[in-house]
Amino acid sequence: MIHGYNISDPVDLNEVKGYTNDLIKEHRMKGKDPKNHIGYSLNKEEGLQSAKITAKRLAEITGKKFYYEVINYINQLLNES
């Protein structure tokens, strides 16, 4: 599948970190708005794993480098746990 992105295109790592942290909070039900979560309260590792699954699916569907960077950042956080 061709997604039309260039692997050398720069990705803003601050944007990746912000998006990733929001995604993890959403999965952990830690957001400020109770409407913006998946309905379960997860611990940190479960939240990271859930966010990783979501990011992998987005990467597969879109082929965007951004989501691959999100996966890399989540892997870093998992290794720090």
N, C-alpha and C positions, 0 to 999 in steps of 0.2 A: 504494500500500500504506500502510495506517495502522498506526503502531507504538505510538501512545499515549504519546508523550513530549512534554514541553513545552520548546521551544527556550530559554525563559528559566530553566529549572532550572539551578542552579549546579553546576559541576563542579569538584572539588578538583584544582587544577593539580599539586599535589605527587603525588597519586595517579596522574594522567595520566603524569607524568614517570617515576615509579617503574615503572608498568606498561610504558611504552614502552621504557625501558632494559632491563627484563627480557626483553621481546620481541626486542629487537635482539640481546641476548646469546644468546638461544636460537637465533636464526637464524645467528649468527656462531659457534656452538658454543663460547661462552666461559663457559658456566655451570659451576658447581662439580660438578653431578651429570651425568655423561655420559649418563644415560638421558633427560635433559630437553633434547634438542636435535634438530635435523632431520637430522643425520648428515653435514653438510658443514661445512667451514671456509670462511667467507666473509670478505672484507675489509670495512672499515668501510662503504663506500658500498653494496656488495652487501647487507650486513646491513640497512642502512637501507631500501633499496629493497624487500627481501623483507618486512621488517616492515610497510612501507607497504601492500604488496599484501594482507597478512593483515588489517591494520586496515581497509582499504577493504572487504574482503569481510565482516568482522564488522559494519561500519557498514551495509552494504547489507542484511544479513540481519536485524539487530536494530533498526536505525534509532536506536540510542542515541547521544545527543550525546557521550557519553564517547569513543566510537571516532572520531568526527569531530575531537574535540580531540586524540586521539592522532595522527591524520593531520596536523593542523596543527603539532603539536610535531615530528613527523618532518620535515615540510617545512622548519621552522626549522633543524633540525640539518643537513639537506641543503644549505641555503643557506649555512651556516657552513663547510661542508667545502671 
